[in-house]
Amino acid sequence: MRPVLLKGHERSITCVKYNYDGDLLFTASKDHIPSMWRAEDGDRIGTFSGHKGTIWDLDVDRFSRRLLTASADASARLWNCETGECLATFAHNGPVRGIAWADGCRMFATISDPFVEHNAQISIYDLGDDDDFPETPRLEIDLPKDTRTGKRVNPTNVVFLNINEALFVTFDNGSIRLYDPVTGDELEEFFAHEKKINRVSFNLKKTIFITSSADFTSKLYDVVDLKHLKTYKTDRPINDAVISETKDHIILGGGQEAMSVTTTSGKVGKFESRFFHLVYEEEFGRVKGHFGPINALAINPNGLSYASGAEDGYIRLHFFDKSYIDMKDPVPEEEDDNDEEDYEDAEEEKVQN
């Protein structure tokens, strides 16, 4: 596998995402400055300067014209991808943990952490024309406390489901909730993990999703009925997991807690990308290279490469070998009808004799 090392950030990587067409890669880190790269060779195209805190999340629209960023400086920003200009700033009561475009890119949602007397919130903004940006959200949803413990919960990821029928939010207590993006009503809640859900990723058609948790597991779910399909077990916290669009494979990334990195070697810390078969739940490969826990993963929609970002501040752009691209998944053996007929004939002869 041929990797390209991208060194453009000065601190830990928090998020990596390809655009819809797979020709651009967007990255964020704790150094306050998101970057845009050319996916085919790793050349940096530009940066987006303006935030004063860690960038926790970002999302690019369908046609790669506008970029949304969520920051610990209690703001979200909208950027022009071509010029790098900041088009609008949206103030929040606390650090903004996640951000997502809706289908059609006419609205977006953010999730923010609790801060002082303010609870954690979901905020939904409607966008008008290119120069018409609202100062306040259309809808704010105060997030209730954990129904089991009564403690505050922090949201970790937000995603609009297909045709914006629901807002999908994960939490640090292992729960997932669905909200109505029009009324703000809670539609459903269930617990997917015992500990924090670090990241959630959907396939391109948003028919299945995979969660990554601090409880050392990653789980695959059906979007329609939220049915649990598969579980992928490891021996370390999982920070991110992604689904391949071209193969029945998933990639997991994680490692030990970041606070322990300086006291442990790379071999012991286990900072590899781990490949699992989506259906059989079996691990079949690992890719090394990082010197810290992997915080973010993304697979190119064309299936030819994937990107990983880690606590060491580096992004590794991996291009799959031809042997992997041409690899065919094993097919369960089927019984040979001819063998079965021969067996039946033999048994019949025994009876006649």
C-alpha positions in Angstrom: 0.0 0.0 0.0 1.5 3.3 -1.1 1.0 6.1 1.6 1.4 9.9 1.1 2.2 11.8 4.3 0.4 15.1 4.6 2.0 17.5 7.1 0.0 20.7 7.2 -1.3 20.8 10.8 0.6 21.6 13.9 -1.6 19.7 16.4 -3.7 16.5 16.7 -6.1 15.7 13.8 -9.8 15.7 14.7 -11.6 15.1 11.4 -10.9 14.0 7.8 -13.6 14.0 5.1 -13.7 13.5 1.3 -16.2 15.5 -0.8 -19.0 13.8 -2.6 -16.9 13.3 -5.8 -13.8 12.1 -4.0 -11.4 14.5 -5.6 -11.0 16.7 -2.5 -10.0 15.9 1.1 -10.9 18.3 4.0 -9.1 18.0 7.3 -9.4 19.6 10.7 -7.3 19.7 13.9 -6.7 21.3 17.2 -4.6 24.0 15.5 -7.7 26.1 14.6 -7.1 26.0 10.8 -9.0 23.5 8.5 -7.3 22.6 5.3 -8.3 21.4 1.8 -6.1 18.9 -0.2 -6.2 17.4 -3.6 -7.1 13.7 -3.1 -5.1 12.3 -6.0 -1.7 13.5 -4.9 -2.0 15.1 -1.4 -1.2 18.6 -2.5 -2.6 21.2 -0.2 -4.9 23.6 -2.1 -5.7 26.1 0.7 -6.7 26.8 4.3 -9.6 28.5 6.1 -8.3 30.9 8.8 -10.5 32.6 11.4 -11.4 30.2 14.2 -9.8 30.6 17.6 -10.3 27.1 19.0 -10.1 23.4 18.1 -12.1 22.4 15.0 -14.1 19.4 16.1 -16.0 18.8 12.9 -16.6 19.9 9.3 -18.9 19.2 6.4 -18.8 20.1 2.8 -21.8 20.5 0.6 -22.8 18.3 -2.3 -21.0 20.4 -5.0 -18.0 21.4 -2.9 -18.9 25.1 -3.0 -19.4 25.8 0.7 -17.8 24.3 3.9 -19.2 24.3 7.4 -16.9 24.1 10.5 -17.6 23.5 14.2 -15.2 24.9 16.7 -14.5 24.9 20.5 -14.5 28.8 20.3 -18.3 28.5 20.6 -19.0 29.3 16.9 -19.7 27.6 13.6 -18.6 29.2 10.3 -19.6 29.0 6.7 -16.8 29.2 4.1 -16.4 29.6 0.4 -14.4 26.6 -0.8 -13.0 28.4 -3.8 -11.7 31.6 -2.2 -11.4 30.5 1.5 -13.5 33.5 2.5 -15.6 33.2 5.7 -19.2 33.9 4.6 -20.9 33.8 8.0 -20.3 33.2 11.7 -22.9 31.6 13.9 -22.4 32.1 17.6 -23.4 29.4 20.2 -23.6 29.2 24.0 -20.9 26.5 24.3 -18.3 24.7 22.3 -19.7 23.4 19.0 -19.0 19.7 18.8 -20.6 18.7 15.4 -22.1 20.1 12.3 -24.0 18.7 9.2 -25.6 19.8 6.0 -29.2 18.7 5.3 -30.1 17.1 2.0 -30.4 19.9 -0.5 -28.0 22.1 1.4 -30.7 24.6 2.3 -30.2 24.1 6.0 -27.7 22.7 8.5 -27.6 21.6 12.1 -25.1 21.9 14.9 -24.6 20.3 18.3 -23.0 22.2 21.2 -21.7 21.2 24.6 -23.3 22.4 27.9 -21.6 25.5 29.2 -22.2 27.1 32.7 -26.0 27.4 33.0 -26.7 26.4 29.3 -27.6 22.9 28.5 -26.3 21.0 25.5 -28.2 22.1 22.4 -29.1 21.2 18.8 -29.5 24.2 16.6 -31.0 24.2 13.1 -30.3 27.1 10.7 -32.2 27.8 7.4 -30.1 29.3 4.6 -31.7 31.6 2.0 -29.9 33.0 -1.0 -26.1 33.1 -1.2 -25.8 36.4 0.7 -28.7 35.8 3.1 -27.4 34.1 6.3 -29.5 34.1 9.5 -28.0 35.3 12.8 -30.0 33.0 14.9 -31.2 29.4 14.4 -34.7 28.6 13.3 -35.0 25.9 16.0 -33.1 25.2 19.2 -33.5 21.9 21.0 -32.4 21.7 24.7 -31.1 18.2 25.3 -32.5 16.5 28.4 -30.4 14.7 30.9 -29.6 11.0 30.9 -32.9 9.1 31.6 -31.0 6.5 33.6 -28.6 8.6 35.7 -30.1 12.1 35.6 -26.7 13.5 34.6 -25.9 15.9 31.8 -25.1 14.2 28.5 -23.0 15.7 25.7 -23.8 15.1 22.0 -20.9 13.8 19.9 -22.2 13.6 16.3 -25.1 14.9 14.2 -26.4 13.7 10.8 -29.5 14.4 8.7 -31.1 11.2 7.5 -32.4 10.8 3.9 -34.8 13.5 2.7 -34.3 15.2 6.1 -36.9 13.0 7.7 -35.0 13.0 11.0 -32.0 14.4 12.8 -29.7 11.6 14.0 -27.7 12.5 17.2 -25.2 10.3 19.2 -24.2 10.9 22.8 -21.3 10.3 25.3 -23.5 7.9 27.3 -23.8 5.5 24.4 -27.3 6.5 23.3 -28.7 7.5 19.9 -31.7 9.8 19.5 -33.7 10.8 16.5 -35.4 14.3 16.4 -37.9 15.9 14.1 -36.0 18.7 12.3 -39.3 20.7 11.9 -40.8 20.5 15.4 -37.8 19.4 17.5 -39.8 16.5 19.0 -37.8 13.5 20.1 -38.8 10.6 17.9 -36.8 7.7 19.3 -34.0 6.8 21.7 -32.0 3.6 22.2 -28.6 2.7 23.7 -26.2 1.3 21.2 -23.1 1.2 23.5 -22.1 1.0 27.1 -19.7 4.0 26.8 -19.2 7.1 24.7 -19.9 7.0 21.0 -16.9 8.7 19.5 -18.0 8.8 15.9 -20.7 7.5 13.5 -20.4 7.0 9.7 -23.0 6.2 7.1 -22.6 4.7 3.7 -23.1 7.0 0.7 -26.8 6.1 0.3 -27.4 6.3 4.1 -28.9 2.8 4.3 -26.6 1.5 7.0 -24.4 3.2 9.6 -21.5 2.2 11.8 -20.7 3.5 15.3 -17.3 3.7 17.1 -17.1 3.5 20.8 -14.8 3.7 23.8 -16.2 0.3 24.9 -13.8 -1.3 22.4 -16.6 -2.2 19.9 -17.9 -0.9 16.6 -21.5 -1.8 15.6 -23.3 -1.9 12.3 -27.0 -0.9 12.1 -29.8 -0.7 9.5 -31.0 2.9 9.1 -34.7 2.0 8.4 -35.6 0.0 11.4 -32.4 0.7 13.5 -31.8 -3.0 13.7 -28.4 -4.1 15.1 -26.7 -6.1 12.3 -23.0 -6.8 13.3 -20.5 -6.1 16.0 -16.7 -5.7 15.5 -14.7 -6.3 18.6 -11.2 -5.0 19.4 -8.8 -4.7 22.4 -8.7 -0.8 22.4 -11.0 2.2 22.2 -12.3 2.8 18.7 -12.3 6.5 17.6 -13.6 6.1 14.1 -14.9 3.5 11.7 -15.9 3.8 8.0 -17.7 1.7 5.4 -16.2 0.9 2.0 -18.5 1.8 -1.0 -16.9 -0.8 -3.3 -16.3 -3.8 -1.0 -17.9 -5.5 2.0 -15.1 -4.1 4.2 -14.9 -1.6 7.0 -11.8 0.1 8.5 -11.5 0.8 12.3 -9.1 3.2 13.9 -8.2 4.1 17.5 -5.6 3.2 20.1 -4.9 3.8 23.7 -6.0 7.0 25.5 -4.2 10.1 24.2 -2.9 11.0 27.7 -0.9 7.8 27.8 0.8 8.1 24.4 4.1 9.6 25.6 4.7 6.7 27.9 4.0 3.9 25.4 5.8 2.8 22.2 3.9 2.7 18.9 3.9 -1.1 18.9 2.3 -1.3 22.4 -0.1 1.6 21.7 -1.6 -0.2 18.7 -2.1 2.7 16.4 -2.9 0.7 13.2 -5.8 0.9 10.9 -7.7 -2.4 11.1 -9.6 -4.0 8.2 -12.7 -6.1 9.0 -15.0 -8.0 6.7 -18.4 -6.3 7.0 -20.5 -9.5 6.9 -18.2 -12.1 8.6 -16.9 -9.7 11.3 -13.4 -11.1 10.8 -10.3 -9.0 10.8 -8.1 -9.7 7.8 -5.5 -6.9 7.7 -3.7 -4.0 9.5 -1.9 -0.9 8.3 0.7 0.7 10.5 2.4 4.1 10.3 1.0 6.5 12.9 2.7 7.3 16.2 -0.4 8.1 18.1 -4.1 7.0 18.3 -6.0 7.3 15.1 -8.7 9.9 15.6 -10.3 10.1 12.1 -10.8 8.0 9.0 -12.4 8.4 5.6 -12.6 6.2 2.5 -12.7 7.8 -0.9 -16.1 7.1 -2.6 -14.2 5.6 -5.6 -12.7 2.9 -3.3 -9.2 3.5 -4.4 -7.8 5.2 -1.3 -8.4 6.1 2.3 -7.2 8.8 4.7 -6.3 8.5 8.4 -5.6 11.3 10.8 -4.0 10.8 14.2 -2.9 12.3 17.5 0.6 12.7 16.0 -0.7 15.6 13.8 -0.2 13.7 10.5 -2.6 12.7 7.8 -1.7 9.6 5.9 -3.2 9.2 2.5 -3.2 5.5 1.6 -3.6 4.3 -2.0 -4.7 0.7 -2.3 -2.6 -1.8 -4.2 -4.0 -3.4 -7.3 -4.0 -6.7 -5.5 -6.5 -5.3 -2.9 -8.6 -3.6 -5.5 -8.9 -6.8 -7.5 -9.4 -9.0 -4.4 -12.7 -10.9 -4.4 -14.5 -11.7 -1.2 -15.0 -15.4 -0.3 -18.3 -16.9 -1.4 -19.9 -19.6 0.9 -19.6 -23.0 -0.6 -22.8 -24.4 -2.1 -23.7 -28.0 -2.1 -23.1 -29.8 -5.4 -26.5 -31.0 -6.8 -24.8 -33.8 -8.8 -23.1 -35.2 -5.6 -26.5 -35.2 -3.8 -28.1 -37.1 -6.7 -25.2 -39.6 -6.8 -25.7 -40.2 -3.1 -29.4 -40.8 -3.5 -28.8 -43.2 -6.3 -26.4 -45.2 -4.2 -28.8 -45.4 -1.3 -31.5 -46.6 -3.6 -29.3 -49.4 -5.0 -28.6 -50.5 -1.4 -32.3 -50.8 -0.7 -32.9 -52.8 -3.8 -30.1 -55.2 -3.1 
